Amino acid sequence: MSYAEKYQFSIENREDFWAEQAAHIEWFEAPKQILSTDEKGFYRWFKGGKLNTAYLALDHHIACGRGEQTALIYDSPVTKTVKKYSYLALKEEVAKLAGGLLQLGVQQGDTVVIYMPMIPQAAMAMLACARIGAVHSVVFGGFAPHELAVRIDDAKPKVIISASCGIEFEKVLPYKPLLDEAMDTATHKPDYCIVFQREQNHATLQVGRDIDYATLVDQAPEAPCTPVDATDPLYILYTSGTTGKPKGIVRDNGGHAVAMHYSMRNIYNVEPGDVYWAASDVGWVVGHSYIVYAPLIYGCTTILFEGKPIRTPDAGTFWRVIAAHQVKCFFTAPTAFRAIKKEDPDATFLAQYDISSLKAIFLAGERCDPPTLEWLQQITQLPVLDHWWQTETGWGIVGNMSGLEQFPVKPGSATKPVCGFELKILNEAGDELPPNQDGYVCIKLPMPPGCLPTLWNDDERFQSSYLSTFDGYYLTGDGGFIDDEGYVFIMGRIDDVINVAGHRLSTGAMEEIIASHPAIAECAVVGIADELRGQRPVGFVVLKDGQNIDEASLEQQTVGLIRDQIGAVAFYRNTILVKRLPKTRSGKILRKIMRQIADGESFSVPSTIDDPAILGEIEQRLHERHVGNLNAAL
């Protein structure tokens, strides 16, 4: 059956479609209702079904005779370590940690915060919670104590699982002082803190509260899998960049397992036993879905990588991992490849490795700019497939469903809606727009399995944030359009659309044009306040290594590009050279804060920022160029 037929069936016969997909996972008790609504009127999937996510990810494969297959490869260039775990070995580690949690009084429905670097024990901690029906909340390792404390107070964990340190390039980052400060300032006090001691840094444990991870696991019995309801929560994941009360995305067990299993074959086109690598972090949604849960539920070998795309040790580290472990499908964010392209524009490192095992590269996390896409296509001669999704959905909303039918790539488009997602482009009145018209990207309810059923202990905020703008629709918060061939173009967050003298213009479209300049590695366009026009665009650009074009020439050339391709109506006048762009640790460019700096507005430095010093550099460059209304204090 073609993509078009499958997609139509998934929209017109939702329950039949998802009942078919649910049959591919092993239930302890089959669902009694495929789709229902709860007492609050929110949609729920697979009510009455009982299962266990850790069983699906580990025990099921062992029962099918595949226990000796490699489940997880830990590849850590920062510690010069490679370690492989079979499904049997991983299950034993997980079951013993789960047994240790039970001994500490963690019961089904209790919450556990996980604050760890990219080490195998982070994945084991997630699976151990799932095994006993506890709800985990992973907080990105190295988050500031205040942000960790806020999440502790919201999730109210019985136990925290952490490690003695993380490693950033060559720098050892002790976690215990951060954890202790967070525990001191949090109102909620967890009963215990389990600490995995790494050889690079040994943490001092607090008697009576802190427990050595290795000792706990050595002495604990293996815990069996606890059956849970399909609608029971598997995890909470707090969205990055939140201020005030955090927004805890809830993921359920049943819908999540079905969606993860379905996506591996139909989006990523892999088979059980294939090696699948998502170069992300378990602190982000990609790490939850595609480092830990989906590959293991589907029976693949997953890679847990502790390193960076560059400087660990060089811009060839991705190619090394792919070659060394025979990766078939690779998934990362465009920003990672922009970093590689900046350091190695001619892909000289790639020539050193045999990546013939690789069949496709998938990109997500931010919009993939066409120059990066085209560079990747050129150097690898492989399908480079952008897809678009959110922390809230947990898996792809729009993508090139290569397991069904691979479509020609259109630069700038994430291709077509994934089966189950009824995507509509609406105007401010809630009317559906025709092809090629920009509007609000919305998903008609009900959303498919795997998407958030609500927010943790905050149904009202779930309703107001996502469901109240357009009746019967989930508001994604992104703007874009669908062309006359059904390709979806996501042009950025709704607040990235600027109004220049009454003309609504996409900063994403301008970024595409500017990034096409051969000297530019990456760029960001933001709309700043303008007395006459309301707003006007300003571009911030980072040059490729080895380029020495002067700022005045670059500005003249990029202004010309915008004028030629959008027109004088854009009123694009300034291109500002910067050494780096401010980003979150997951690679998202902090465009809103750049605009706030330029407009002289006060702002909060988010906990997720990679390097706060970059904001000062942005302000300095704006001062030097006399651009904006610079009255804000950092």
DRENMAR-584551 format. One record per residue (C-alpha): x, y, z; residue number from 1; residue in one letter. Coordinates in steps of 0.001 Angstrom, whole numbers, plus 500000, padded with zeros to 6 digits. Last residue first. Example, Ala and Ser with C-alpha at 12.3 -4.5 7.8 and 13.67 -1.06 7.14 Angstrom:
BEGIN
      xx      yy      zz  lumvo  lovex
  513670  498940  507140      2      S
  512300  495500  507800      1      A
END
This chain:
BEGIN
      xx      yy      zz  lumvo  lovex
  522524  541214  531012    634      L
  521391  544818  531260    633      A
  519069  546017  528546    632      A
  519370  549520  527107    631      N
  520506  548671  523631    630      L
  517912  549924  521190    629      N
  518970  548232  517982    628      G
  522011  548513  515723    627      V
  524892  550875  516390    626      H
  527338  548403  514769    625      R
  529712  548361  517724    624      E
  526796  548276  520173    623      H
  525194  545349  518302    622      L
  528558  543538  518410    621      R
  528834  544078  522150    620      Q
  525293  542816  522762    619      E
  525998  539627  520789    618      I
  529286  539136  522675    617      E
  527476  539544  525990    616      G
  524970  536910  524935    615      L
  527838  534562  524010    614      I
  529020  534622  527627    613      A
  525956  532559  528599    612      P
  527464  529412  527027    611      D
  525278  526397  526118    610      D
  522033  527971  527263    609      I
  519565  525543  528885    608      T
  519318  527399  532178    607      S
  517838  530350  530336    606      P
  519275  533837  530836    605      V
  516201  535854  531780    604      S
  515277  538887  529756    603      F
  514976  542657  530005    602      S
  514242  544464  526777    601      E
  516714  546723  525010    600      G
  515339  545870  521579    599      D
  518603  544299  520372    598      A
  518949  542217  523545    597      I
  515295  541122  523323    596      Q
  515778  540100  519678    595      R
  518801  537971  520579    594      M
  516740  536513  523434    593      I
  513980  535489  521018    592      K
  516482  533978  518581    591      R
  517979  531532  521079    590      L
  519296  529061  518486    589      I
  518352  525463  519264    588      K
  521344  523118  519570    587      G
  520356  520757  522398    586      S
  522609  522646  524818    585      R
  520618  525759  524023    584      T
  522159  528163  521591    583      K
  523693  531627  521365    582      P
  525346  532027  517959    581      L
  529124  532031  517711    580      R
  531982  534206  516439    579      K
  529652  536980  515329    578      V
  529445  538976  512088    577      L
  526448  541280  511795    576      I
  524411  541555  508605    575      T
  522278  544673  508562    574      N
  519924  546249  506014    573      R
  516957  543966  505274    572      Y
  513926  546134  504508    571      F
  511897  543007  503644    570      A
  509786  545073  501209    569      V
  512904  545641  499104    568      A
  512398  542201  497625    567      G
  512298  538572  498707    566      I
  514802  536867  496382    565      Q
  516796  539733  494860    564      D
  516542  542045  497880    563      R
  517495  539247  500247    562      I
  520529  538295  498144    561      L
  521588  541921  497756    560      G
  521481  542483  501506    559      V
  523631  539354  501795    558      T
  526237  540758  499378    557      Q
  526425  544220  500939    556      Q
  526646  542780  504436    555      E
  529421  540397  503420    554      L
  531360  543232  501851    553      S
  531003  545394  504964    552      A
  531857  542517  507310    551      E
  535153  541640  505667    550      D
  535594  538232  504027    549      I
  538167  536126  505872    548      N
  536955  532562  505394    547      Q
  539245  529810  506727    546      G
  536669  528323  509079    545      D
  533142  528995  507865    544      K
  531747  532338  508935    543      L
  529116  532846  511623    542      V
  526207  535171  510807    541      V
  523740  537389  512648    540      F
  521036  538881  510401    539      G
  518738  541789  511252    538      V
  515113  541986  510147    537      P
  512847  545022  510589    536      R
  509915  545624  512886    535      Q
  507190  548207  513420    534      G
  508026  549920  510143    533      R
  508737  553498  511212    532      L
  509905  553080  514787    531      E
  511746  549799  514138    530      D
  511880  547039  516758    529      A
  514008  544015  515913    528      I
  513048  540936  513875    527      G
  515602  538154  514130    526      V
  517654  536349  511491    525      V
  520056  533603  512524    524      A
  523037  532317  510582    523      C
  525276  529368  509941    522      E
  528520  528481  508145    521      A
  528609  531497  505821    520      I
  531305  531994  503184    519      A
  529382  530341  500336    518      P
  526259  532496  500768    517      H
  523291  530091  500778    516      S
  522897  530706  504507    515      A
  521581  534201  503724    514      I
  518738  532843  501591    513      I
  517702  530124  504018    512      E
  517887  532566  506917    511      E
  515546  534929  505084    510      M
  512955  532165  504695    509      A
  513229  531368  508401    508      G
  512744  535052  509268    507      T
  509327  534739  507674    506      S
  507625  537933  506572    505      L
  504216  539401  507415    504      R
  503972  542726  505548    503      H
  502270  545541  507491    502      G
  505341  547786  507556    501      A
  507572  544831  508427    500      V
  505696  542324  510581    499      N
  507857  539456  511760    498      I
  507211  535720  511815    497      V
  509600  534234  514381    496      D
  506863  534581  517046    495      D
  504975  531745  515362    494      I
  507984  529496  515770    493      R
  509759  528580  512582    492      G
  509084  528221  508851    491      M
  507844  524652  508819    490      I
  507316  523704  505180    489      F
  505018  520737  504586    488      V
  504948  518995  501220    487      Y
  501424  518143  500035    486      G
  502099  518634  496336    485      E
  500318  522021  496244    484      D
  502508  523318  499049    483      D
  501729  523102  502758    482      I
  502556  526180  504826    481      F
  504364  527297  507950    480      G
  504076  528652  511462    479      G
  504937  526845  514652    478      D
  503279  526940  518073    477      G
  501976  523399  517595    476      T
  498361  524313  518374    475      L
  496326  521130  518930    474      Y
  492944  521416  517213    473      Y
  489272  520816  517987    472      G
  488568  524432  518877    471      D
  491464  526688  517872    470      F
  493339  528653  520534    469      T
  492154  526540  523502    468      S
  493972  523255  522885    467      L
  497711  523770  523337    466      Y
  498668  526187  526082    465      S
  495243  526752  527679    464      S
  494232  523079  527816    463      Q
  497618  521810  528980    462      F
  497748  524666  531491    461      R
  494424  523573  532959    460      E
  495468  519915  533077    459      D
  498451  520772  535285    458      D
  499589  517902  537501    457      N
  502103  516778  534851    456      W
  500892  518112  531512    455      L
  498313  516233  529410    454      T
  497848  513277  527029    453      P
  501236  514015  525413    452      L
  501682  512329  522049    451      C
  502613  508648  521813    450      G
  499359  507543  520163    449      P
  497926  509772  517421    448      P
  496489  513268  517975    447      M
  492727  513394  518349    446      P
  492365  516128  517348    445      L
  493379  518049  514249    444      K
  497010  519088  514325    443      I
  497874  522748  513819    442      C
  500477  524749  511891    441      V
  499430  528411  512090    440      Y
  499560  530194  508763    439      G
  501532  530760  505590    438      D
  499733  530208  502270    437      Q
  501227  527807  499711    436      N
  498187  525540  499546    435      P
  494802  526839  500756    434      P
  494218  527967  504355    433      L
  491903  526274  506851    432      E
  489886  528774  508853    431      D
  490678  529258  512553    430      G
  490147  533028  512547    429      A
  493899  533626  512879    428      E
  494558  531516  509785    427      N
  494899  527751  509843    426      L
  497307  525282  508236    425      I
  496113  521731  508900    424      K
  497898  518499  509787    423      L
  496037  515269  510427    422      E
  498806  513261  512130    421      F
  498032  509528  512083    420      G
  500424  508655  509270    419      C
  503284  511149  509158    418      V
  502547  514432  507404    417      P
  504682  515104  504301    416      K
  508224  516328  503470    415      T
  510304  518087  506201    414      A
  510580  520929  503684    413      S
  513382  523469  503316    412      G
  515086  521620  500490    411      P
  512563  519395  498689    410      K
  513560  515751  498940    409      V
  512066  513265  496493    408      P
  509709  510887  498288    407      F
  510530  507610  500000    406      Q
  507558  505281  500255    405      E
  506534  503138  503206    404      L
  509700  502592  505251    403      G
  511039  505933  503997    402      S
  508256  507917  505596    401      M
  509755  511297  504669    400      N
  508683  513274  507679    399      G
  506108  515443  509408    398      V
  504746  514790  512909    397      I
  507695  512626  513985    396      G
  507919  511309  517535    395      W
  507546  512377  521179    394      G
  504557  514624  520413    393      T
  505173  517185  523163    392      E
  508941  517225  522790    391      T
  508262  518230  519207    390      Q
  508421  516950  515657    389      W
  509826  517690  512219    388      W
  511688  515518  509770    387      H
  514614  516158  507465    386      D
  515818  513271  505342    385      L
  519309  513149  503895    384      V
  519321  510271  501393    383      P
  522965  509395  500740    382      L
  525661  510709  498382    381      Q
  527697  511413  501537    380      T
  529569  514627  500625    379      I
  526966  516069  498247    378      Q
  523861  515173  500222    377      Q
  525424  516589  503369    376      L
  526345  519840  501637    375      W
  522847  520088  500131    374      E
  521163  519691  503510    373      L
  523517  522175  505164    372      T
  522867  524714  502392    371      P
  519086  524024  502538    370      P
  518684  524971  506219    369      D
  517333  522145  508361    368      C
  514685  523495  510721    367      R
  515364  522564  514302    366      E
  515456  519384  516382    365      G
  515427  517062  513383    364      A
  517730  515422  510817    363      L
  517775  511884  509482    362      F
  520731  510391  507592    361      I
  520151  507313  505443    360      A
  521692  504016  504319    359      K
  524897  503865  506363    358      L
  526799  500569  506123    357      S
  529027  502104  503425    356      S
  530522  504483  505992    355      I
  534141  503493  505322    354      D
  536240  506130  507047    353      Y
  539223  508367  506199    352      Q
  537431  510201  503372    351      A
  534949  511576  505912    350      L
  537757  513477  507630    349      F
  538409  515576  504514    348      T
  534792  516731  504437    347      A
  535648  519854  502383    346      D
  533983  522186  504887    345      P
  535786  520591  507870    344      D
  535535  522941  510842    343      E
  532421  524861  509728    342      K
  530887  521774  508116    341      K
  531281  519818  511360    340      I
  529568  522578  513368    339      A
  526831  522829  510723    338      R
  526493  519066  510960    337      F
  525770  519240  514668    336      A
  523398  522188  514171    335      T
  521342  520079  511765    334      P
  520343  517796  514649    333      A
  521065  514065  514693    332      T
  519799  510733  513354    331      F
  521849  507963  511760    330      F
  520482  504757  510241    329      C
  522598  501752  509223    328      K
  525476  502107  511689    327      V
  528277  499610  511116    326      Q
  529771  500095  514586    325      H
  533240  501344  513667    324      A
  532192  503080  510445    323      A
  529321  505060  511955    322      I
  531381  505895  515050    321      V
  534319  507101  512966    320      R
  532096  509191  510684    319      W
  530616  510965  513700    318      F
  534109  511597  515173    317      T
  535510  513173  512006    316      G
  535287  516803  513158    315      A
  537965  516153  515783    314      D
  538790  514581  519163    313      P
  536214  514780  520588    312      T
  536790  518327  519308    311      R
  533731  518269  516985    310      I
  530449  516338  516814    309      P
  530453  516087  520622    308      K
  531003  513180  522992    307      G
  529348  510502  525055    306      E
  527526  508370  522487    305      F
  524848  505826  523422    304      L
  524386  503627  520368    303      I
  521327  501437  519831    302      T
  521199  497878  518513    301      T
  517717  497194  517174    300      C
  514930  495110  518684    299      G
  511931  497382  518105    298      Y
  511411  498117  521798    297      I
  515167  498667  522089    296      L
  515415  501095  519165    295      P
  512248  502980  520241    294      A
  513012  503345  523955    293      Y
  516587  504360  524646    292      V
  518439  506414  522056    291      I
  515452  507210  519875    290      Y
  512539  508194  522104    289      S
  514191  509296  525328    288      H
  517297  510708  523670    287      G
  515236  512535  521062    286      V
  513125  513984  523911    285      V
  516119  515613  525542    284      W
  518032  514714  528715    283      G
  518954  511347  527201    282      V
  521295  513261  524914    281      D
  521500  513317  521109    280      S
  523357  511425  518421    279      A
  520626  508970  517452    278      A
  522242  505785  516225    277      W
  520563  502640  514892    276      Y
  522389  499367  514287    275      V
  520094  496835  512606    274      D
  519062  493733  514544    273      G
  515332  494355  514166    272      P
  514751  496107  510823    271      E
  515173  499748  509824    270      V
  513147  501996  507537    269      N
  513413  505151  509685    268      Y
  509836  506407  509277    267      I
  507848  503201  508798    266      N
  509981  500598  510524    265      R
  511176  502548  513543    264      M
  508083  504725  513755    263      S
  505615  501900  514430    262      Y
  507545  500531  517402    261      H
  507865  503974  518996    260      M
  504190  504771  518393    259      A
  502984  501499  519934    258      V
  505248  501867  522979    257      A
  504243  505502  523511    256      H
  500524  504817  523240    255      G
  500776  502119  525884    254      G
  503129  503624  528460    253      N
  502031  507260  528741    252      D
  504219  510308  528192    251      R
  503653  513444  530281    250      V
  505260  516765  529321    249      I
  506108  518745  532445    248      G
  505949  522495  531861    247      K
  508035  524195  534531    246      P
  506570  526800  536903    245      K
  508568  529986  536523    244      G
  510569  530043  533331    243      T
  510794  527202  530851    242      T
  513771  527096  528488    241      G
  513694  523363  527959    240      S
  510455  521381  528223    239      T
  510266  519165  531258    238      Y
  510031  515471  530506    237      L
  507761  513323  532681    236      I
  507877  509556  532209    235      Y
  505973  506301  531790    234      L
  502572  507605  532883    233      P
  499706  505086  533220    232      D
  497297  505033  530253    231      T
  498439  501639  529002    230      A
  497931  500308  532502    229      D
  500951  498837  534244    228      V
  502242  495273  534668    227      P
  505300  495229  536953    226      T
  508334  493545  535414    225      C
  510345  491340  537765    224      P
  513040  492769  540048    223      A
  516505  491215  540138    222      E
  517815  491020  543694    221      P
  519898  493895  545076    220      A
  523356  493634  546660    219      Q
  525506  494379  543623    218      D
  523087  497039  542344    217      V
  523121  499009  545614    216      L
  526899  498742  545959    215      T
  527431  499974  542401    214      A
  525090  502958  542828    213      Y
  526571  504175  546107    212      D
  523802  505574  548293    211      I
  523354  509121  549550    210      D
  520864  509968  552307    209      R
  522013  508302  555503    208      G
  525634  509394  555222    207      V
  526206  512105  552612    206      Q
  528447  510803  549845    205      L
  531635  512540  548729    204      T
  531892  512310  544943    203      A
  534818  510670  543143    202      H
  535759  512286  539834    201      N
  537279  510822  536664    200      Q
  536743  507261  537941    199      E
  532987  507647  537842    198      R
  530900  506987  540958    197      Q
  527216  506365  540262    196      F
  525268  508206  542955    195      V
  521859  507160  544322    194      I
  520136  509972  546224    193      C
  517589  508999  548831    192      Y
  514409  510154  550561    191      D
  513742  513074  548243    190      P
  513193  516460  549972    189      K
  510567  518739  548438    188      H
  511204  522418  549152    187      T
  514271  522393  546933    186      A
  517148  524654  548032    185      T
  519262  522033  549822    184      D
  518615  519308  547232    183      M
  519570  521705  544434    182      A
  522763  522668  546252    181      E
  523637  519016  546827    180      D
  522985  518163  543167    179      L
  525206  520954  541884    178      L
  527966  519953  544327    177      P
  527510  516304  543259    176      K
  527700  516904  539512    175      Y
  531457  517482  539126    174      P
  532199  518662  535557    173      L
  535407  517164  534133    172      V
  536729  519220  531209    171      K
  538280  517463  528214    170      E
  535265  517888  525869    169      F
  532504  518276  528458    168      E
  532665  515375  530906    167      I
  529979  514635  533498    166      G
  530497  513909  537142    165      C
  529690  511923  540288    164      S
  526555  510396  538821    163      A
  522850  510789  539574    162      S
  519708  508889  540536    161      I
  517216  510859  542645    160      I
  514672  509075  544853    159      V
  511118  509694  546106    158      K
  510668  512317  543430    157      P
  508372  515341  543878    156      K
  507990  516063  540128    155      A
  507338  519804  540599    154      D
  509667  520435  543523    153      D
  512436  518333  541992    152      I
  511984  520207  538713    151      R
  512430  523562  540420    150      V
  515460  522197  542292    149      A
  517106  521089  539040    148      L
  516594  524543  537564    147      E
  518062  526179  540671    146      H
  521013  523771  540748    145      P
  522057  524590  537158    144      A
  521693  521789  534623    143      F
  524834  519645  534366    142      G
  523088  516481  533271    141      G
  519781  517190  531524    140      F
  516936  516319  533884    139      V
  515351  512922  533309    138      V
  511963  512454  534924    137      S
  511071  508872  535660    136      H
  507668  507476  536615    135      V
  507817  504206  538566    134      A
  506069  501164  537097    133      G
  508660  498666  538342    132      I
  510335  498007  534974    131      R
  509814  501572  533755    130      A
  511956  502856  536621    129      C
  514673  500325  535787    128      A
  514466  501297  532110    127      L
  515196  504943  532852    126      M
  517972  504068  535286    125      A
  519560  501664  532795    124      M
  519555  504392  530151    123      A
  521419  506713  532527    122      A
  523659  503852  533664    121      Q
  524921  503498  530085    120      P
  526653  506910  530308    119      I
  525626  510189  528708    118      M
  525625  512329  531851    117      P
  523127  511921  534684    116      M
  520344  513618  536620    115      Y
  517502  511076  536852    114      I
  514501  512130  538961    113      V
  512318  509281  540265    112      V
  508533  509492  540655    111      T
  506282  507036  542457    110      D
  503465  505410  540457    109      G
  504544  501837  541208    108      Q
  506684  501827  544327    107      Q
  510073  503177  545348    106      V
  510743  502056  548917    105      G
  514514  501918  548860    104      L
  514372  498135  548427    103      Q
  512185  498650  545357    102      L
  514823  500956  543893    101      L
  517475  498292  544462    100      G
  515374  495711  542659     99      G
  515026  498094  539717     98      A
  518805  498474  539724     97      L
  519035  494678  539654     96      K
  516521  494372  536805     95      A
  518301  497029  534732     94      V
  521727  495420  535071     93      E
  520322  491957  534284     92      E
  518317  493260  531307     91      K
  521401  494959  529885     90      L
  523397  491732  530098     89      A
  520673  489662  528432     88      L
  520014  492247  525686     87      Y
  523753  492273  525052     86      S
  525832  495185  526317     85      Y
  528799  496652  524445     84      K
  531530  498922  525782     83      K
  533709  501466  523982     82      V
  535827  503808  526095     81      T
  538297  506594  525236     80      K
  536893  508660  528146     79      T
  535890  511670  526023     78      V
  535566  509408  522958     77      P
  532737  507565  524693     76      S
  530971  504856  522692     75      D
  528473  502836  524733     74      Y
  526903  500216  522479     73      I
  523484  498938  523515     72      L
  521368  495904  522646     71      A
  523969  493568  521199     70      T
  522268  490280  520332     69      Q
  522867  487530  522897     68      E
  519274  487687  524193     67      G
  517753  487061  520777     66      R
  515820  483883  521559     65      G
  512296  485349  521452     64      C
  512127  485351  525264     63      A
  515300  487475  525270     62      I
  513684  489920  522845     61      H
  510596  490223  525078     60      H
  512699  490649  528217     59      D
  514466  493807  526994     58      L
  512570  496723  525439     57      A
  509096  495169  525594     56      L
  509637  494138  529223     55      Y
  510974  497627  529994     54      A
  507755  499132  528588     53      T
  505444  496946  530667     52      N
  501970  496047  529479     51      L
  498287  496213  530404     50      K
  495520  497384  528070     49      G
  492280  498692  529562     48      G
  492452  501995  527667     47      K
  494487  501717  524480     46      F
  494764  505455  523672     45      W
  493459  508451  525610     44      R
  491823  511679  524400     43      Y
  491198  514423  526969     42      F
  487599  515121  528059     41      G
  488517  515590  531720     40      K
  486868  512288  532727     39      E
  488918  510464  530099     38      D
  488245  510133  526385     37      T
  488538  506926  524409     36      S
  490479  505340  521563     35      L
  491510  501673  521226     34      I
  489197  500394  523931     33      Q
  489595  497059  525749     32      K
  493344  496969  525242     31      P
  494965  493496  525276     30      A
  496304  492193  528583     29      E
  499992  491353  529118     28      F
  500526  493083  525788     27      W
  503246  492177  523307     26      E
  503697  494732  520549     25      I
  502753  494365  516880     24      H
  498995  494182  517577     23      A
  499072  497828  518612     22      A
  499843  498777  515007     21      Q
  496689  497114  513690     20      E
  494586  498651  516482     19      A
  496130  501965  515473     18      W
  494740  501763  511932     17      F
  491361  500421  512987     16      D
  490958  503191  515559     15      E
  492006  505961  513213     14      R
  489909  504917  510228     13      N
  489657  508118  508153     12      E
  492990  509562  509225     11      I
  495108  506385  509251     10      S
  493374  505136  506077      9      F
  494285  508340  504245      8      Q
  497909  508004  505332      7      Y
  498119  504386  504290      6      K
  496641  505126  500866      5      E
  498900  508147  500282      4      A
  501973  506258  501524      3      Y
  501328  503456  499058      2      S
  500000  500000  500000      1      M
END
